[in-house]
Every structure is written in C-alpha cells, then in structure tokens.
C-alpha cells in the first residue's frame, strides 16, 4: 500500500499535508512542480494540491482526498 501525496512548492496547505504524511511509513511525496510529480498526478486525475491517494499493492485506488488535508485517523481507517 502507498499513500501518494501531491504537493506544490507555493501551496499554503501543503506543509500540513507533508506533516500528516510523515506519520505514515508508506507515504510517498510527489512534487507537482516537477515533471515526474505532474505525470503521476495526471495518472490519478489530481488537479489540486494538497491531494492524497491511497493505493493498494496492486495499484488500485482505495481512497482519495482532493484539495484538502485529511486527519491522520481518516487515513489510518482506510489503510486498515
């Protein structure tokens, strides 16, 4: 399972998203200011930051949070 976290440098809410993501060992940051981050965001239809997409080991989306920072408990509940 991977928690994909989509951020941008000029995003005012992204520091809070990064802080929440650091609480999970299975999180991976994607900077949408860079080509690889933007490509991954496009793959998941992420258009705003911060956004998080929780995917299982097969790459299927389990849950997503768009344009806001979820509480850590919300992530943990969906991660099982």
Backbone as CSV, one residue per row, in Angstrom:
resi,resn,N_x,N_y,N_z,CA_x,CA_y,CA_z,C_x,C_y,C_z
1,UNK,0.842,-1.162,0.000,0.000,0.000,0.000,0.895,1.234,0.000
2,UNK,0.435,2.260,-0.720,1.177,3.518,-0.795,0.202,4.677,-0.642
3,UNK,0.581,5.645,0.180,-0.154,6.895,0.293,0.594,7.905,-0.564
4,UNK,0.041,8.229,-1.724,0.669,9.174,-2.633,0.208,10.575,-2.263
5,UNK,1.173,11.437,-1.984,0.885,12.787,-1.509,1.343,13.776,-2.576
6,UNK,0.413,14.564,-3.081,0.691,15.505,-4.159,0.748,16.927,-3.606
7,UNK,1.896,17.565,-3.805,2.141,18.899,-3.250,2.778,19.793,-4.314
8,UNK,2.787,21.098,-4.014,3.497,22.087,-4.825,4.238,23.006,-3.852
9,UNK,5.290,23.628,-4.345,6.108,24.499,-3.501,5.330,25.710,-2.980
10,UNK,4.467,26.305,-3.810,3.764,27.530,-3.424,2.397,27.282,-2.785
11,UNK,2.105,26.047,-2.457,0.816,25.670,-1.875,0.795,25.992,-0.376
12,UNK,-0.131,26.837,0.084,-0.155,27.206,1.505,-0.562,26.073,2.450
13,UNK,-1.287,25.086,1.961,-1.736,23.979,2.812,-0.857,22.738,2.711
14,UNK,0.116,22.772,1.825,0.963,21.593,1.620,1.882,21.261,2.800
15,UNK,2.396,22.251,3.551,3.193,21.869,4.727,2.403,20.998,5.714
16,UNK,1.118,21.286,5.891,0.281,20.466,6.778,0.107,19.062,6.205
17,UNK,-0.037,18.959,4.885,-0.169,17.645,4.245,1.110,16.837,4.418
18,UNK,2.252,17.492,4.268,3.538,16.807,4.446,3.685,16.303,5.877
19,UNK,3.232,17.093,6.831,3.325,16.701,8.241,2.458,15.475,8.519
20,UNK,1.255,15.453,7.981,0.375,14.291,8.146,1.008,13.071,7.469
21,UNK,1.531,13.249,6.271,2.114,12.133,5.521,3.309,11.528,6.243
22,UNK,4.076,12.338,6.940,5.255,11.833,7.658,4.885,10.842,8.765
23,UNK,3.641,10.831,9.161,3.192,9.914,10.205,3.002,8.489,9.677
24,UNK,3.088,8.320,8.357,2.852,7.017,7.745,4.086,6.582,6.963
25,UNK,4.589,5.415,7.301,5.807,4.919,6.652,5.578,4.568,5.190
26,UNK,4.334,4.399,4.805,4.017,4.003,3.435,3.644,5.194,2.551
27,UNK,4.016,6.419,2.956,3.702,7.593,2.143,4.847,7.923,1.190
28,UNK,4.481,8.503,0.062,5.461,8.927,-0.942,5.022,10.282,-1.487
29,UNK,5.943,11.236,-1.468,5.658,12.592,-1.935,5.848,12.710,-3.443
30,UNK,4.968,13.489,-4.056,5.083,13.827,-5.465,4.945,15.338,-5.592
31,UNK,6.005,15.990,-6.071,6.006,17.434,-6.256,5.458,17.732,-7.653
32,UNK,4.311,18.388,-7.699,3.669,18.679,-8.975,4.349,19.831,-9.717
33,UNK,5.385,20.418,-9.135,6.179,21.416,-9.846,7.227,20.740,-10.732
34,UNK,7.375,19.452,-10.606,8.358,18.694,-11.380,7.630,17.743,-12.340
35,UNK,8.285,17.401,-13.436,7.647,16.599,-14.488,7.154,15.250,-13.985
36,UNK,7.968,14.539,-13.177,7.535,13.214,-12.713,6.358,13.307,-11.757
37,UNK,6.344,14.328,-10.906,5.215,14.526,-9.995,3.946,14.885,-10.740
38,UNK,4.086,15.727,-11.769,2.942,16.122,-12.579,2.389,14.940,-13.368
39,UNK,3.279,14.079,-13.849,2.845,12.888,-14.584,2.060,11.942,-13.681
40,UNK,2.555,11.731,-12.465,1.849,10.851,-11.519,0.503,11.462,-11.142
41,UNK,0.463,12.775,-10.972,-0.798,13.462,-10.659,-1.793,13.288,-11.805
42,UNK,-1.328,13.424,-13.034,-2.208,13.260,-14.191,-2.758,11.841,-14.252
43,UNK,-1.925,10.855,-13.917,-2.364,9.462,-13.908,-3.540,9.252,-12.968
44,UNK,-3.529,9.962,-11.824,-4.598,9.836,-10.824,-5.638,10.950,-10.930
45,UNK,-5.572,11.747,-11.989,-6.506,12.871,-12.206,-6.500,13.858,-11.039
46,UNK,-5.331,14.089,-10.483,-5.176,15.066,-9.403,-4.951,16.429,-10.042
47,UNK,-5.818,17.386,-9.709,-5.749,18.705,-10.306,-5.421,19.801,-9.300
48,UNK,-5.404,19.473,-8.007,-5.176,20.499,-6.995,-4.307,19.940,-5.870
49,UNK,-3.712,20.852,-5.143,-2.872,20.460,-4.009,-3.397,21.117,-2.744
50,UNK,-3.195,20.467,-1.618,-2.658,19.126,-1.481,-3.723,18.078,-1.773
51,UNK,-3.287,16.967,-2.297,-4.170,15.820,-2.516,-3.414,14.563,-2.105
52,UNK,-4.173,13.563,-1.682,-3.590,12.280,-1.295,-4.412,11.166,-1.916
53,UNK,-3.705,10.148,-2.398,-4.366,8.984,-2.990,-3.766,7.746,-2.341
54,UNK,-4.616,6.950,-1.718,-4.190,5.711,-1.079,-4.443,4.569,-2.053
55,UNK,-3.361,3.870,-2.440,-3.491,2.757,-3.381,-3.019,1.463,-2.719
56,UNK,-3.631,0.353,-3.129,-3.219,-0.943,-2.583,-1.995,-1.459,-3.347
57,UNK,-1.547,-2.640,-2.988,-0.337,-3.198,-3.591,-0.481,-3.484,-5.083
58,UNK,-1.703,-3.569,-5.569,-1.944,-3.788,-6.988,-2.122,-2.481,-7.751
59,UNK,-2.074,-1.348,-7.024,-2.224,-0.041,-7.656,-3.651,0.463,-7.734
60,UNK,-4.591,-0.300,-7.174,-5.994,0.127,-7.183,-6.217,1.190,-6.111
61,UNK,-6.965,2.218,-6.462,-7.248,3.303,-5.526,-8.211,2.812,-4.451
62,UNK,-7.791,2.963,-3.198,-8.627,2.583,-2.057,-9.426,3.784,-1.553
63,UNK,-8.789,4.961,-1.571,-9.423,6.193,-1.093,-8.611,7.367,-1.617
64,UNK,-9.266,8.489,-1.801,-8.526,9.694,-2.171,-9.118,10.907,-1.466
65,UNK,-8.259,11.859,-1.237,-8.630,13.128,-0.629,-8.099,14.217,-1.544
66,UNK,-8.978,15.026,-2.074,-8.586,16.037,-3.055,-8.728,17.441,-2.452
67,UNK,-7.688,18.216,-2.641,-7.706,19.654,-2.322,-7.824,19.971,-0.830
68,UNK,-7.541,19.011,0.026,-7.533,19.280,1.468,-6.665,18.248,2.181
69,UNK,-6.414,18.505,3.439,-5.580,17.610,4.247,-6.485,16.773,5.145
70,UNK,-6.495,15.462,4.961,-7.310,14.614,5.834,-6.661,14.464,7.206
71,UNK,-7.477,14.144,8.181,-6.942,13.839,9.509,-6.208,12.505,9.446
72,UNK,-5.156,12.334,10.226,-4.440,11.053,10.230,-5.345,9.859,10.507
73,UNK,-6.349,10.056,11.354,-7.271,8.953,11.652,-8.066,8.511,10.433
74,UNK,-8.402,9.465,9.547,-9.109,9.111,8.316,-8.246,8.199,7.449
75,UNK,-6.987,8.541,7.332,-6.066,7.733,6.533,-5.919,6.356,7.157
76,UNK,-5.686,6.315,8.457,-5.492,5.048,9.167,-6.720,4.154,9.040
77,UNK,-7.914,4.729,9.101,-9.149,3.944,8.980,-9.239,3.264,7.618
78,UNK,-8.795,3.933,6.576,-8.883,3.360,5.226,-7.713,2.443,4.923
79,UNK,-6.602,2.660,5.626,-5.422,1.836,5.398,-5.551,0.467,6.078
80,UNK,-6.447,0.406,7.057,-6.680,-0.865,7.735,-5.615,-1.156,8.691
